[in-house]
Amino acid sequence: MKNSIRITFSFFFLLGTLSVSLAQQTLFTSEDAINVKSLTGQVLSPDGSHLAGLIMDGRSRFGTDHFRFQDPSYLNVRGGELVIINTENGAELRPFDQIAQVTSLTWSPNSTELAFLEEKGGKLRLMIYDTGKKKLKEVTVSGNPLLADANLAWTADGKSLLVHTRKSDWMDRAMALYKEATKGPTVVYDGSKPFLKWEEIRNTNSLTEVHRVAISNGKAEKLLEESNYGGLEVSKDGQYLIFEERFPLKTSYERNTGTEFQVSYLDLNTLDSAKNIYPRNEKRRSYEWSESKTKYAWVDSGYVYFQVLGDEEVRNWTKGKAYSDEEKKKEVKFSIEAWSPQEDQLMLSSDKGYWIADAGGEGLEMILEIPEEKDKTYDLRLVNWSQDQRYLYFSYSSTEKWERGFQRFDLENKEMEDLLIDGNLYSNLNFSDDGSIVTLNFSDGNMPDNVMVTDAEFSSMKALTDLNPWISEKKLTRSELISYRDVDGKELKGILYYPVDYDSTKTYPLVCEIYETFYSNGFNRNMNVVTSKGYFGLRPSVDLEIGYPGEAWVKGITSAINMLVEEGKVDNDKVGVHGVSYGGYAASLLITQTDRFAAAINISGKVNIISFLGDSPKIGTRNYAAAEVGQDRIGGSLWDDPLKYFATTAVLHADRIKTPHLILTGEGDWNVPGTNSREMYYAMRRLGKEVIWVNYMNGGHGAGWASDESDYLDQWSRIFDFYETQFNKEETEDLEN
């Protein structure tokens, strides 16, 4: 590993704690959690000279009208501070002097202009900011079409933008469907219709046209008629527009059915009829495009195919060239990683390792073998290919400990070199076109992220942001990766967060925040609020098994708790559990199986997996798919495996609950409607159990945390009041007696 790695911080966001004595530091509060800022939606200019993004804090989520989900007239673009940072000297440009509702940031090919959409007055405006002139202007599109919230694409000459717009009668059509479903006066749901009512609404909301808009005068030229478009790509020479269309056929209860897909290209010089690359087909095909967007490759049945745009010849690059079993002639199945910068090679991967295929289709060579025990050692992800095509750059992450960073593979010498590997956390990489400038998020694992700039070899880093200087004045938790075994003996990982001012001679209450699998650390608002109350926080992992998911939480989480109790860290009688959404469901189900917890909180989680199948109409068939083949992992339909649905429906086992339960919901939650969680309140009340239900009338998915600032703070207050009451119940009763 290189020893010459140098990290330069032009701000003191990591060293700030040195300037504030421990005695001066104060506890991290729920108010502080709102104030933590991050840079979102980051886009690096092609030449790497500027990084644009939106600085947001917790307030960006407040104020959403959750009741208007799928309302075609409701845009709900979140507000933030638009900032453009010079990566050389850290100087900032601020197109607005206040919070702005901005989306779809896109750099011009020459890196001097930033295009984006701004929501104002309930409509979107096309905006351009010139970094050289430091001027912001609106491009008034001729004909005043209604702009749609979708990604923008520059033409190669930088003179025009490809913009999604609405057909003139679209709003009338879309609102008629929406109002009929929400206002009535009569709403008819007819099973003979091809679509569920809310799927028809969503399909209509997805329809756009595509215009080419000149940024000099706003003149708009229609390129594509109304359809449901995927991403738009423009070839590097500016000649071709490549696009995907989706054609919904019917509401389907099986994944990957009910919709046809088509990929086409349009000659932007002649605007003749578009030609198909991939004709309409129910099987979706994903293409890996070269940088010029004139060559593309795809995988079918494990084989890699290649084609040149406009050429009829299709070549199979891998058939008959690699075998995982020579004796049985079992061929290797490949995935595509990336095109080389010169577009004459393609990097592939398989379960055996990484490969290089040449564009002529003749050569195929394994360059890097993956250890058979890869899942127990480390994870590699390709992040860049050097312009001279000699080096492959990978992000590295150990799967056994918090050891992360970057490696470089030399294709000439067939050697891997460590560039930067340590215990810090690196994410959200952006590369300039030539790969010489890299921006990324950095954290020591406990502090909030800041954005850094470095070179292709990660040899030095310089801070571009100091988003939360005040954080040095706060007492923060420290995190630790722990290992434990569940009841079946499977080794699992979890993240343990220590109480502030931790004293190893004492035992502390423990609060588990549960969901599925947790591994990487990083600044966590919730855990900092929890640990500031004098609790341990734990995010434990579980091994969810298809067909029997309900057993995983009790098998895994209780083992982790027992280990911490045995280590003398945790008070055995003061253990709580909470979760949001699927985690909230897990909390309710868990307490039907064990009385291990002093308190349990379900935040926006279902309690009845059977009634939930039809409980979220605005998102179509998601709940059926989740139960049968998705997150709920039941593995079959209600009519195929009714007993498994009964076993994983918490409310059916409410009579077994001995743990006091707090249920938090949002009236506007279109994901997990509060009516489902409410069933547990009525069941436990009927059974004489200790239960409280709090429904935030302006809340969404996340209950009070997805409402306004007042409800956000109120929810935290209720959570801690509940935990404190239950953790200290026996002591209080003893005093009263």
Backbone hydrogen bonds, N-H to C=O, Kabsch-Sander energy under -0.5 kcal/mol:
donor,donor_aa,acceptor,acceptor_aa,energy
2,K,418,D,-0.8
6,R,459,S,-1.9
8,T,6,R,-0.6
8,T,461,M,-3.6
9,F,7,I,-0.5
10,S,8,T,-0.7
16,G,12,F,-1.6
18,L,15,L,-1.9
19,S,15,L,-0.5
19,S,16,G,-1.3
20,V,16,G,-0.5
20,V,17,T,-0.6
21,S,19,S,-0.5
24,Q,21,S,-1.2
25,Q,21,S,-1.0
26,T,473,E,-2.5
28,F,475,K,-0.7
33,A,29,T,-1.8
34,I,30,S,-1.1
35,N,31,E,-1.1
36,V,32,D,-0.8
36,V,33,A,-0.6
38,S,56,M,-2.1
40,T,38,S,-0.7
40,T,54,L,-3.1
43,V,52,A,-2.4
45,S,50,H,-2.9
48,G,45,S,-2.0
51,L,85,I,-2.4
52,A,43,V,-2.8
53,G,83,V,-1.9
54,L,40,T,-2.7
55,I,53,G,-0.5
55,I,81,E,-2.5
56,M,38,S,-2.5
56,M,54,L,-0.6
58,G,34,I,-2.5
59,R,34,I,-0.5
60,S,57,D,-1.8
61,R,58,G,-1.1
62,F,59,R,-0.9
63,G,707,S,-1.8
64,T,61,R,-0.9
66,H,64,T,-1.3
68,R,65,D,-1.9
69,F,66,H,-1.3
71,D,68,R,-2.5
74,Y,71,D,-2.0
75,L,73,S,-0.6
78,R,76,N,-0.5
80,G,100,A,-2.1
81,E,55,I,-2.3
82,L,80,G,-0.8
83,V,53,G,-2.6
84,I,93,L,-2.3
85,I,51,L,-3.3
86,N,91,A,-3.1
87,T,49,S,-2.3
87,T,85,I,-0.6
90,G,86,N,-2.5
93,L,84,I,-2.5
100,A,80,G,-2.6
102,V,78,R,-0.7
102,V,100,A,-1.1
103,T,117,L,-2.5
106,T,115,A,-2.4
108,S,113,E,-2.6
111,S,108,S,-1.9
114,L,129,Y,-2.5
115,A,106,T,-3.2
115,A,113,E,-0.6
116,F,127,M,-2.0
117,L,103,T,-2.8
118,E,125,R,-2.4
119,E,101,Q,-2.8
120,K,118,E,-0.5
120,K,123,K,-3.1
123,K,120,K,-1.3
125,R,118,E,-2.4
126,L,139,V,-0.5
127,M,116,F,-2.9
127,M,125,R,-0.6
128,I,137,K,-2.6
129,Y,114,L,-2.4
130,D,128,I,-0.5
130,D,135,K,-2.8
131,T,112,T,-2.7
131,T,129,Y,-0.7
132,G,112,T,-0.5
134,K,130,D,-1.7
135,K,130,D,-1.2
137,K,128,I,-2.6
139,V,126,L,-3.0
140,T,138,E,-0.9
141,V,139,V,-0.8
142,S,218,G,-3.0
144,N,141,V,-2.1
147,L,145,P,-0.6
148,A,164,H,-2.4
150,A,148,A,-1.6
153,A,162,L,-1.4
155,T,160,S,-2.3
158,G,155,T,-1.8
161,L,213,V,-2.3
162,L,153,A,-3.7
163,V,161,L,-0.6
163,V,211,H,-2.8
165,T,209,E,-2.4
166,R,146,L,-2.1
170,W,167,K,-2.1
173,R,169,D,-2.0
174,A,170,W,-3.1
175,M,171,M,-2.9
176,A,172,D,-1.7
177,L,173,R,-1.5
178,Y,174,A,-2.2
179,K,175,M,-3.0
180,E,176,A,-1.8
181,A,177,L,-1.6
182,T,178,Y,-1.5
183,K,179,K,-3.3
184,G,179,K,-1.2
188,V,186,T,-0.5
190,D,188,V,-0.6
191,G,189,Y,-0.6
193,K,190,D,-1.7
200,E,196,L,-2.1
201,I,197,K,-1.7
202,R,198,W,-2.2
203,N,199,E,-2.7
204,T,200,E,-2.0
205,N,201,I,-2.4
206,S,202,R,-1.1
207,L,204,T,-1.4
208,T,227,S,-2.7
209,E,165,T,-3.0
210,V,224,L,-1.9
211,H,163,V,-2.7
212,R,221,E,-3.0
213,V,161,L,-3.1
213,V,211,H,-0.6
214,A,212,R,-0.5
214,A,219,K,-2.4
215,I,159,K,-2.2
218,G,214,A,-2.5
221,E,212,R,-2.0
223,L,210,V,-3.2
224,L,210,V,-1.8
227,S,208,T,-2.3
228,N,246,R,-0.6
229,Y,227,S,-0.8
230,G,244,E,-3.1
233,E,242,I,-2.5
235,S,240,Y,-2.5
236,K,292,S,-2.0
238,G,235,S,-2.2
241,L,266,L,-2.5
242,I,233,E,-3.6
242,I,240,Y,-0.5
243,F,264,S,-2.3
244,E,231,G,-0.7
245,E,262,Q,-3.0
246,R,228,N,-2.6
247,F,260,E,-3.1
249,L,258,G,-3.3
250,K,258,G,-1.6
251,T,194,P,-3.2
257,T,254,E,-0.9
260,E,247,F,-2.1
261,F,281,N,-2.7
262,Q,245,E,-2.1
263,V,278,Y,-2.0
264,S,243,F,-2.7
265,Y,275,K,-2.4
266,L,241,L,-2.5
268,L,239,Q,-3.4
268,L,266,L,-0.7
269,N,239,Q,-0.6
271,L,267,D,-2.8
275,K,265,Y,-2.7
277,I,263,V,-3.2
278,Y,263,V,-2.5
281,N,261,F,-1.7
284,R,282,E,-0.7
288,E,297,A,-2.9
289,W,287,Y,-0.7
290,S,295,K,-2.5
293,K,290,S,-1.3
296,Y,307,Q,-2.4
297,A,288,E,-1.8
298,W,305,Y,-1.8
300,D,303,Y,-2.3
303,Y,300,D,-1.9
305,Y,298,W,-3.1
305,Y,303,Y,-0.5
306,F,315,R,-2.4
307,Q,296,Y,-2.3
309,L,294,T,-3.2
311,D,308,V,-2.6
315,R,306,F,-2.5
317,W,304,V,-2.9
317,W,315,R,-0.7
318,T,304,V,-0.7
321,K,318,T,-2.2
322,A,318,T,-0.5
324,S,330,K,-2.7
325,D,330,K,-1.5
329,K,325,D,-0.9
330,K,325,D,-2.0
331,E,329,K,-0.7
332,V,322,A,-1.8
334,F,302,G,-2.5
335,S,349,S,-2.4
337,E,347,M,-2.9
338,A,347,M,-1.3
340,S,345,Q,-2.4
343,E,340,S,-1.7
346,L,357,A,-2.7
347,M,338,A,-3.4
348,L,355,W,-2.4
349,S,335,S,-2.4
350,S,353,G,-2.2
354,Y,368,L,-2.9
355,W,348,L,-2.7
356,I,365,E,-2.6
357,A,346,L,-2.8
358,D,363,G,-1.8
359,A,344,D,-3.3
361,G,358,D,-2.2
365,E,356,I,-2.2
367,I,354,Y,-2.3
367,I,365,E,-0.6
368,L,354,Y,-1.6
370,I,352,K,-2.9
374,K,371,P,-1.6
376,K,373,E,-2.2
377,T,374,K,-1.7
378,Y,374,K,-1.1
379,D,397,S,-2.7
381,R,395,S,-1.7
383,V,393,Y,-3.2
384,N,393,Y,-1.5
386,S,391,Y,-2.5
389,Q,386,S,-1.9
392,L,409,F,-2.3
393,Y,384,N,-3.1
394,F,407,Q,-2.9
395,S,381,R,-2.9
396,Y,405,G,-3.1
397,S,379,D,-1.7
398,S,403,E,-2.6
399,T,377,T,-1.9
400,E,377,T,-0.5
403,E,401,K,-2.0
404,R,422,D,-3.6
405,G,396,Y,-2.1
406,F,420,L,-2.7
407,Q,394,F,-2.4
408,R,417,E,-2.8
409,F,392,L,-3.2
410,D,408,R,-0.5
410,D,415,E,-3.2
411,L,390,R,-3.2
411,L,409,F,-0.8
414,K,410,D,-1.9
415,E,410,D,-1.0
417,E,408,R,-2.8
419,L,406,F,-2.4
420,L,406,F,-1.9
422,D,404,R,-2.9
425,L,443,S,-3.5
426,Y,424,N,-0.5
427,S,441,N,-1.9
430,N,439,T,-2.4
432,S,437,I,-2.3
433,D,46,P,-3.4
435,G,432,S,-1.7
438,V,454,T,-2.5
439,T,430,N,-2.4
440,L,452,M,-1.8
441,N,427,S,-3.3
442,F,450,N,-2.8
443,S,425,L,-1.8
450,N,442,F,-1.9
452,M,440,L,-3.1
453,V,462,K,-2.4
454,T,438,V,-2.7
455,D,460,S,-0.6
456,A,436,S,-0.6
458,F,455,D,-1.7
461,M,6,R,-1.4
462,K,453,V,-2.2
463,A,8,T,-0.9
464,L,451,V,-3.4
465,T,451,V,-1.2
471,I,468,N,-1.7
472,S,469,P,-1.2
473,E,470,W,-2.0
474,K,471,I,-1.8
475,K,26,T,-2.8
476,L,474,K,-0.7
480,E,496,L,-2.0
482,I,480,E,-0.6
482,I,494,G,-2.9
484,Y,492,L,-2.1
486,D,490,K,-2.3
487,V,555,K,-1.0
489,G,486,D,-2.2
492,L,484,Y,-3.5
494,G,482,I,-1.9
495,I,539,R,-1.9
496,L,480,E,-3.1
496,L,494,G,-0.6
497,Y,537,G,-3.4
498,Y,478,R,-2.4
500,V,531,T,-1.5
502,Y,499,P,-0.9
504,S,502,Y,-0.5
506,K,503,D,-2.1
508,Y,569,K,-2.3
510,L,574,K,-2.5
511,V,536,F,-2.5
512,C,576,G,-2.6
513,E,538,L,-2.8
514,I,512,C,-0.6
514,I,578,H,-2.2
522,G,445,G,-2.2
523,F,447,M,-0.8
528,N,524,N,-1.8
529,V,525,R,-2.0
530,V,526,N,-2.5
531,T,527,M,-2.6
532,S,528,N,-1.3
533,K,529,V,-0.5
533,K,530,V,-1.2
534,G,531,T,-1.5
535,Y,530,V,-0.9
536,F,509,P,-3.0
537,G,497,Y,-2.4
538,L,511,V,-2.1
539,R,495,I,-2.5
541,S,493,K,-1.2
542,V,516,E,-1.1
544,L,542,V,-0.9
547,G,633,R,-3.9
548,Y,545,E,-1.6
551,E,548,Y,-1.2
552,A,549,P,-1.2
553,W,549,P,-0.5
554,V,550,G,-0.6
555,K,551,E,-2.0
556,G,552,A,-2.4
557,I,553,W,-2.2
558,T,553,W,-0.7
560,A,556,G,-1.8
561,I,557,I,-2.3
562,N,558,T,-2.5
563,M,559,S,-2.0
564,L,560,A,-1.8
565,V,561,I,-2.3
566,E,562,N,-2.6
567,E,563,M,-1.6
568,G,565,V,-1.5
569,K,564,L,-2.0
570,V,564,L,-1.1
571,D,508,Y,-2.6
572,N,570,V,-0.6
574,K,571,D,-2.0
576,G,510,L,-3.1
577,V,599,A,-1.5
578,H,512,C,-2.8
579,G,601,I,-1.2
581,S,603,I,-2.5
583,G,580,V,-2.1
585,Y,581,S,-2.3
586,A,582,Y,-2.0
587,A,583,G,-1.9
588,S,584,G,-2.0
589,L,585,Y,-2.4
590,L,586,A,-2.8
591,I,587,A,-1.5
592,T,589,L,-1.2
593,Q,590,L,-1.6
594,T,590,L,-1.1
598,A,575,V,-3.0
599,A,575,V,-0.9
600,A,660,P,-1.8
601,I,577,V,-2.5
602,N,662,L,-2.5
603,I,579,G,-2.3
603,I,601,I,-0.6
604,S,602,N,-0.7
604,S,664,L,-2.7
612,F,608,N,-1.7
613,L,610,I,-1.2
614,G,611,S,-1.3
615,D,612,F,-1.4
619,I,616,S,-1.9
620,G,617,P,-1.6
622,R,619,I,-1.4
624,Y,621,T,-0.6
625,A,621,T,-2.2
626,A,622,R,-2.9
627,A,623,N,-1.7
628,E,624,Y,-2.5
629,V,625,A,-2.6
630,G,625,A,-1.4
632,D,626,A,-1.4
633,R,626,A,-0.9
633,R,630,G,-1.5
634,I,627,A,-1.8
635,G,627,A,-0.9
641,D,637,S,-2.7
644,K,641,D,-0.8
645,Y,641,D,-1.3
646,F,642,P,-2.2
647,A,643,L,-2.3
648,T,644,K,-1.4
649,T,646,F,-1.2
650,A,648,T,-0.8
651,V,607,V,-2.2
652,L,649,T,-1.1
653,H,650,A,-2.0
654,A,651,V,-1.3
656,R,653,H,-1.9
657,I,654,A,-1.3
658,K,591,I,-0.5
661,H,690,E,-2.1
662,L,600,A,-2.5
663,I,692,I,-2.9
664,L,602,N,-2.9
665,T,694,V,-2.6
667,E,696,Y,-2.7
668,G,699,G,-2.4
669,D,666,G,-1.8
670,W,668,G,-0.7
674,G,666,G,-0.7
676,N,673,P,-1.9
677,S,673,P,-0.8
678,R,674,G,-2.4
679,E,675,T,-0.6
679,E,676,N,-1.2
680,M,677,S,-1.4
681,Y,677,S,-0.9
682,Y,678,R,-2.1
683,A,679,E,-2.2
684,M,680,M,-2.8
685,R,681,Y,-2.4
686,R,682,Y,-2.1
687,L,683,A,-1.7
688,G,685,R,-1.3
689,K,684,M,-3.4
691,V,689,K,-0.8
692,I,661,H,-2.2
694,V,663,I,-3.1
696,Y,665,T,-3.0
696,Y,694,V,-0.6
697,M,695,N,-0.7
699,G,696,Y,-1.4
700,G,703,A,-0.8
700,G,706,A,-0.9
702,G,700,G,-0.8
703,A,700,G,-2.2
705,W,702,G,-1.8
706,A,703,A,-1.4
707,S,704,G,-1.0
712,Y,708,D,-2.4
713,L,709,E,-2.2
714,D,710,S,-2.2
715,Q,711,D,-2.6
716,W,712,Y,-1.6
717,S,713,L,-2.2
718,R,714,D,-2.5
719,I,715,Q,-2.4
720,F,716,W,-2.3
721,D,717,S,-2.3
722,F,718,R,-2.3
723,Y,719,I,-2.4
724,E,720,F,-2.8
725,T,721,D,-2.2
726,Q,722,F,-2.3
727,F,723,Y,-3.2
728,N,724,E,-1.7
729,K,726,Q,-0.9
732,T,728,N,-2.5
733,E,729,K,-2.7
734,D,730,E,-2.2
735,L,731,E,-1.9
736,E,732,T,-2.2
737,N,733,E,-1.8
